[in-house]
Amino acid sequence: MSESNVMQPSRSSHPAVRHYAGAIFATVVCCLVALVWFGWQTALIMVVLSALEITFSFDNALINAKILSRMSQGWRTVFMTFGVAVAVVGVRLIVPLLLVSLTSGTDMLALLHLALEQPGHYAQKVAAIQPVIAAFGGMFLLLTFLRFMLDASRKVHWLRVIERPLAKAGQLNQLPLAIALCWWVRDCA
């Protein structure tokens, strides 16, 4: 076989690796720093949380791609700019502090200081409101599931016997919300 017929690996064969090389390097360095300064348990938690975050990011990327495909370039830029800011700052920083603040009666800035300076005490406050957090997350997941199952415009049904009647019922726009409210009232009673 001549040398020209042999496939030579090109530098562009893995553009995703090159694109994310800096982020991969930073993640590895941070995990090594956590291992050295805080021990193997902290490093393990960082690795598991990183894997979880990557998984959720792929899931969100699929949803965002579907939404962005219907937008003009200007709205795509706005969506990506503010969407990333809301997702990173809002959902991961402000919402947890807001939930703890509202349920514990503690000022948000005091909670931020507590989270950074006394994480054990902050963890106790979060553990105390765990039922509220679980209820909030559970209701969100229930509404997401019901919106999917009761989507009258959905064309693909895996369990036709179950999904087609649910899709027909989904023509009532507020049915997912009504079901979720009934579920919530039943649990509160």
Buried (B, 14 or more C-beta within 10 A) or exposed (E): EEEEEEEEEEEEEEEEEEEEEEEEEEBEEEBEEBBEEEEEEBBEEBBEEBEEEEEEEEEEEEEBEEEBEEEEEEEBEEBEEEBEEEBEEEEEEBBBBEBBBEBBEBEEEEBBEBBEEEEEEBEEBBEEBEEBBEBEEBBEEBBEEBBEBBBEEBEEEEEEEEBEEBBEBBEEEEBBEEBBEEBBEEEEE
